[in-house]
Amino acid sequence: MPVEPQSVEEIAEGLRGVGYLPGDSTALVAFLAAKLGKPVLVEGPAGVGKTELAKALSRYLERRLVRLQCYEGLDEAKALYEWNYRKQLLRIQTEERGTGWDQVQEDIFSEEFLLPRPLMTAIDAEEPVVLLIDEIDKTDQEFEAMLLELLSDFQISVPELGRIEARTRPVAVLTSNNSRELTEALKRRCLYLWLDYPELDLELQIVRLHAPELDDTVARKLVEVVHRVRELDLKKPPSIAESIDWARALLLLGAEDVDADVFRETMSIIVKHRTDLDTVAERVGVQLGGLADARRG
């Protein structure tokens, strides 16, 4: 049975229980989304846990996750539904001669011949789901306009069938990396949450949660270095997931410190652009080397 949280504190505890550490505003918006049935628009830099929030809600609420991954050129057929043309053609070919077109048309444009895509799957689900519309900013305004009916009333209009209403109300999470401004019409229909990179202490808790065997001193220094790297002017600052990957790698390597040598050997785990590698090596790597020299001195 799906979980029904009764308070902000309860949903915060539930998210922590499935491995997601929410801030106060995240817990509040997640609670309102679950209780009010309103979609949530989550904006922020890439890699701050927007998609993971939807996954965590799915695990905690014990609802199936239905995901629509957005991309440039995404259209209605890939997001909502399309007709099974091969099955329709076979149905027409097996029809007896003399059957009127009206009768055939009524048959082939029925739900039996419909191929549901993620949005219709979420609407038509018998059990409530979590609907993730990921990276909505990669689509265009025309696609946003198509979403408005769904976000307002959780229904879809199919010209041949009419209006299809949601059997159950999904918890809908839209994510955006803020690469373009979304329309006011879309924002108006959603609760809003801005997620940024976490404060040092919160990120340290996240790293410890996912790599509990890592030495506390190493974990703290790792997070401090990640925050220092993020302060640089990079094409892609390290994400939280990359902090966790780095922690697990250091644990595997048996690292006892994050010194200049360890950093140089492993920094490609958190830095993914060639020019960024040079910048980080020059700025952060040199600093770590200087600190080690000062300690020896």
TAMO-V380097 format. One record per backbone hydrogen bond with DSSP energy under -0.5 kcal/mol. NH is the residue of the N-H (numbers start at 1). CO is the residue of the C=O. If there is no record, write none. Layout:
nh;co
NH;CO
NH;CO
This chain:
nh;co
3;61
5;3
11;7
12;8
13;9
14;10
15;11
16;12
17;13
18;14
18;15
19;16
20;15
22;20
27;23
28;24
29;25
30;26
31;27
32;28
33;29
34;30
35;31
36;32
37;33
39;189
40;172
41;191
42;40
42;174
43;41
43;193
44;176
48;45
53;49
54;50
55;51
56;52
57;53
58;54
59;55
60;56
61;57
62;58
63;58
64;128
66;64
66;130
67;65
68;132
69;67
70;68
70;134
74;71
78;75
79;75
80;76
81;76
82;115
84;113
85;83
88;84
89;85
90;86
91;87
92;88
93;89
94;90
95;92
99;96
104;100
105;101
106;102
107;103
108;104
109;105
110;107
113;110
114;111
115;82
116;114
117;80
118;78
119;79
120;80
121;117
122;118
123;119
124;120
125;121
130;64
131;129
131;171
132;66
132;130
133;131
133;173
134;68
134;132
136;133
136;175
138;135
139;136
144;140
145;141
146;142
147;143
147;144
148;144
148;145
151;147
152;148
153;149
154;150
155;149
156;164
158;156
158;162
159;157
161;158
162;158
164;156
165;163
166;154
167;123
170;168
171;129
172;170
173;131
174;40
175;133
176;42
187;183
188;184
189;185
189;186
190;187
191;39
193;41
195;43
195;193
203;199
204;200
205;201
206;202
207;203
208;204
209;205
210;206
211;207
214;211
219;215
220;216
221;217
222;218
223;219
224;220
225;221
226;222
227;223
228;224
229;225
230;226
231;227
232;229
234;232
240;47
243;239
244;240
245;241
246;242
247;243
248;244
249;245
250;246
251;247
252;248
253;249
254;250
254;251
255;250
259;257
263;259
264;260
265;261
266;262
267;263
269;266
270;267
271;267
277;273
278;274
279;275
280;276
281;277
282;278
283;279
284;280
285;280
286;281
287;283
288;284
289;285
290;286
291;287
292;288
293;289
294;290
295;291
296;292
297;293
